[in-house]
Amino acid sequence: MAGLTPDLLAMQVFAGLALGAVYVLMALGMSLLFGMLTVVNFAHGAFYMLGAYGAVALLGYGGNFWVCLFFIPLAVGLVGMAVERVLIRPLYGRGIDYPLLLTFGLAYVIVELVRIGFGTEDLPFDTPAALTGAVNIGIGYFPLYRLFVIAVTGVVLVGLWLFLERTSYGLIIRAGARDPQIVRILGIDVGRVWLVVFGIGTGLAALAGLLAAPLQGASPDMGDSILAIAFVVTVVGGMGSLLGAVLAGLLVGVVVSLTSLVAPEAAQVAVFVLMAVVLLVRPQGFFGRAGLMS
């Protein structure tokens, strides 16, 4: 403990923000799907994994990281839209358990298909050459790629906020989440709105997986652990709250990072302790609405 200098703690907080940025993207997609569609998507971790493996495949065909950054979330988002249209849409109105169980099984199918196509071994994923090295942030040298992850997440947050709050389609999405019947009466195709929302949510998960790949590589099971953490972030922030997902994701990332510094074996446990404490004080999470799950 004597070696814990202020600069070291500050650097660890920055590392936690970079980790939290990935959690934020995952939880944003999950909160978006639940808040707008009331769908608990257990396949979210599998879409996260698809983001990493989609980039591996595209790089193998001569693409580069920057192409992947644009194309992979779009491609996985289209896959998500197909899943919503064919598999999940018939289950709307039957209760929250039906899409939950369907996506739980779908996650296993996606993971096994990836194992068949790419094998069971972990695959390396090199950091883009332009983002290697470290930069001086005033308290020490910090990996450039981690700063890039934070910056990309910030851009996505601003873009998503502008889309939902400042565009007519964003207004339709928010109205459809509150009262889809009224939106139908106004002549708007609610099914198309939900299709777009599902595509955005799964695209965000794929972007998170792509950004995480240079930090940890790609493996078929990489979505399992982060899915559990994404649920913690979503619950702590408040089910369906996008602002809650952002704040809780960053907080969880910092908690994991600081705990890893003093007690690495307890880092994952600390996440669930945090969730327990928050739920004891505020059962609906930071910004959730009481009774939303009922």
HELIX and SHEET records of a PDB file:
HELIX    1   1 PRO A    6  LEU A   37  1                                  32    
HELIX    2   2 HIS A   44  GLY A   60  1                                  17    
HELIX    3   3 PHE A   65  VAL A   83  1                                  19    
HELIX    4   4 GLU A   84  ILE A   88  3                                   5    
HELIX    5   5 ARG A   89  LEU A   91  5                                   3    
HELIX    6   6 ASP A   97  PHE A  118  1                                  22    
HELIX    7   7 ALA A  129  LEU A  131  5                                   3    
HELIX    8   8 LEU A  144  ARG A  166  1                                  23    
HELIX    9   9 SER A  168  ARG A  178  1                                  11    
HELIX   10  10 PRO A  180  ILE A  185  1                                   6    
HELIX   11  11 VAL A  190  GLN A  216  1                                  27    
HELIX   12  12 MET A  222  GLY A  237  1                                  16    
HELIX   13  13 LEU A  242  VAL A  262  1                                  21    
HELIX   14  14 PRO A  264  ALA A  266  5                                   3    
HELIX   15  15 ALA A  267  VAL A  281  1                                  15    
SHEET    1   A 2 ALA A 134  ASN A 136  0                                        
SHEET    2   A 2 TYR A 141  PRO A 143 -1                                        
END                                                                             
